[in-house]
Amino acid sequence: MAASVDVIDLFQKAALEVDNRKLSGLSRETVISTLGMDSVAVMELVSYFEERLDVRIPDEDLGKVRTLGDLRDCLARLLPPGTEVRA
């Protein structure tokens, strides 16, 4: 069975763990910069995703991530083939 990743669920867990933020109502269209996190929190979020998913998100890809949908698409490219990535 292929692995499955729910980016929104993981993002909510990450926000709570690294920035003590309980986020709800997130969608693929949610713009990450509107969530009120500072740059340190965002970098900790990136580290959280990299550690949990065992990937390295290149800086040039990170610069293109504006929404949770963008993050989902970025992770879908980095994760092993066959991994279901939802957002």
C-alpha positions as CSV (number, residue, x, y, z in Angstrom):
1,M,0.0,0.0,0.0
2,A,1.3,3.4,-0.9
3,A,2.0,6.0,1.7
4,S,-0.4,8.9,2.1
5,V,0.3,12.5,3.3
6,D,-2.3,15.0,4.1
7,V,-0.5,18.4,3.8
8,I,-3.2,20.4,5.6
9,D,-3.4,18.0,8.5
10,L,0.4,17.9,8.8
11,F,0.5,21.7,8.5
12,Q,-2.0,22.1,11.4
13,K,0.1,19.8,13.6
14,A,3.3,21.6,12.7
15,A,1.8,25.0,13.4
16,L,0.6,23.8,16.8
17,E,4.0,22.2,17.7
18,V,6.4,24.9,16.4
19,D,4.3,28.1,16.9
20,N,1.6,27.1,19.4
21,R,-1.0,28.1,16.8
22,K,-4.3,26.2,16.4
23,L,-5.3,26.7,12.8
24,S,-8.6,25.7,11.3
25,G,-10.4,26.4,8.1
26,L,-7.3,25.8,6.0
27,S,-7.6,24.9,2.3
28,R,-5.3,24.5,-0.8
29,E,-5.9,28.2,-1.4
30,T,-4.8,29.4,2.1
31,V,-1.9,31.8,1.6
32,I,0.7,30.8,4.2
33,S,2.0,34.4,4.8
34,T,-1.5,35.4,5.9
35,L,-1.4,33.1,8.9
36,G,0.6,35.5,11.0
37,M,3.8,33.4,11.5
38,D,7.2,35.1,11.6
39,S,10.1,33.9,9.5
40,V,11.5,31.8,12.3
41,A,8.3,30.0,12.7
42,V,8.1,29.4,9.0
43,M,11.6,27.9,8.9
44,E,10.7,25.7,11.8
45,L,7.6,24.5,9.9
46,V,9.8,23.7,6.9
47,S,12.1,21.7,9.2
48,Y,9.1,19.9,10.7
49,F,8.0,18.8,7.2
50,E,11.5,17.8,6.2
51,E,11.9,15.7,9.3
52,R,8.5,14.0,9.3
53,L,8.6,13.3,5.6
54,D,12.3,12.6,5.2
55,V,12.8,15.1,2.4
56,R,14.9,18.2,1.8
57,I,13.0,21.1,0.3
58,P,15.4,23.1,-1.9
59,D,15.4,26.9,-1.2
60,E,14.4,27.6,-4.9
61,D,11.3,25.5,-4.4
62,L,10.5,27.1,-1.1
63,G,10.6,30.5,-2.7
64,K,7.7,29.4,-4.9
65,V,5.5,28.2,-2.1
66,R,2.8,30.7,-1.4
67,T,-0.3,28.6,-0.6
68,L,-0.9,25.2,1.0
69,G,-1.6,23.9,-2.5
70,D,1.8,25.1,-3.6
71,L,3.3,23.3,-0.6
72,R,1.4,20.1,-1.5
73,D,2.6,20.3,-5.1
74,C,6.2,20.8,-3.9
75,L,6.1,17.9,-1.6
76,A,4.4,15.7,-4.3
77,R,7.5,16.2,-6.5
78,L,9.9,15.4,-3.6
79,L,8.2,12.3,-2.1
80,P,8.8,8.8,-3.5
81,P,6.6,7.8,-6.5
82,G,3.3,6.3,-5.4
83,T,3.0,8.5,-2.4
84,E,-0.5,10.0,-2.2
85,V,-0.2,13.7,-1.3
86,R,-3.5,15.4,-0.4
87,A,-4.4,19.0,0.5
